[in-house]
């Protein structure tokens, strides 16, 4: 597995994990840009899938920092948390923000990526704490 991807098993079910992540995002403080519920979308088509949801998160002040550093990097925001079932357990995964921004080769994005690495780790840790 790549060092770019962080995965953490949740002690909670899918829906509770998602709700706990939303609360942790608010505390971070970050903004919930979108909640993509793959389960609900599949159900609209009569399909049943295990837990598969995405939370897109970011913050306007961080977005401005991205745009000022490298406009092209705006393609990679907002950042995402993916919640799914792995081995029968709800799992949270995300691409490490520092690795998302590394290809742009800009020191300001390196700094922001490091800040976001810490924020994302804190969000997941808070959400999955018992």
N, C-alpha and C positions, 0 to 999 in steps of 0.2 A: 504494500500500500504506500502511496505517495506521502511525503511529508507535508504536502499541500492540504491534505484532507484530514480533518479532525472528526472522530466519531466517538460518541459517548452513549452507553446504554442507560436507559431511564428505568428507575424503579417503579414508575407509574405507567398506566395505560396510555394509549395514544392521545385521546382527547384531553386527559388531565395534563399530560406532558405539554401539549400545545398551549393550554391555558396558563400553565406555570411559566412557559417561555414568554408568552405575551406579557405577563406581570413583570417578569425579570427585565424584559426589554424596556418597559416603562420606567423601572427603577434605575436603569443604567446611567443616565436617561438616553434612550434612543427612540426613534419613531417607527411604528409599524406602518409601512408603506402599503403592503398588501398581504392578504392571507389567501393562499391558493389551496383549496381543499379538494384534492384529487379524488378522495372517496366520494364526496358529495357530487362532484362533477360526473364521475363514472355512474353513480346511482341514477342520475337523470337520464342516462342511456340504458338503464336496466342492467348495469354491470356491477358486480361486487368485487371490491379490491380491499386488501388490508390497508392499514394506516399508510397514507401517503399524502403528506401536506407540506407546504412550503410557506415560510414566513419571510417576507422581504423587509429588511430593516435598514434604516440609515437616518441621517439627520441633516437638515439644511446647511448648517455651518460646515459640516464635513464635506458636503457636496460642493460648496463654493471652493473649499481648499483643493478638491480634486480638479475642478474646472480651471482654477488659476494655474495649477501645476502643469496639467496636460489635459487639454480639452477632450482628447480621444479617450482618456480613462473614464469619462462619463459613461461609456458603454458598460462598464462593470459595476455600476451602482444602480439600484440598491444592492446590498449584499444579502445572501440568503442562508436560512437555516432550513434543512430538509429533515422532516420527521417521518420515519417509516419503521416497519417491523423487520427485524433481523434476528434470526434464531429464536423467534417467538417473543422477542422483547422489543418494546418501543426504543428507537435509537434516534439520536440527534446527530446530524452531520453538517459540516460547513467547510468551505474552502478557507484556509487561513488568510485573512485579509492582507497580510504582508506579502503573501505569495501571489494574491490576485493582482496587486499593484506592482510587483517586482518587474514584470516585463517592460514597463514604461520607462524604467531607468532614470527616475527623477528623485532626488534626495528628499523633496517635500512629501512625495508619495511614500517613500520608505519610512519617513517619520510617522505619517498618518497610519500606514499599515501596521506599524508596531503598536501605536495607540489602540487601534481597532482590534488587534490580536488580544490585547489585555481586556478590552471591553467584551469581546465575544466570549472569551474564556470565562469571564465573570458572569455573563448572562447564563451560560449553560450550567455553570457550577451552582448558581443561585436556584435555577429552575429545577435541577435534579437533586438538590439537597433534601435530606429527609427531615 
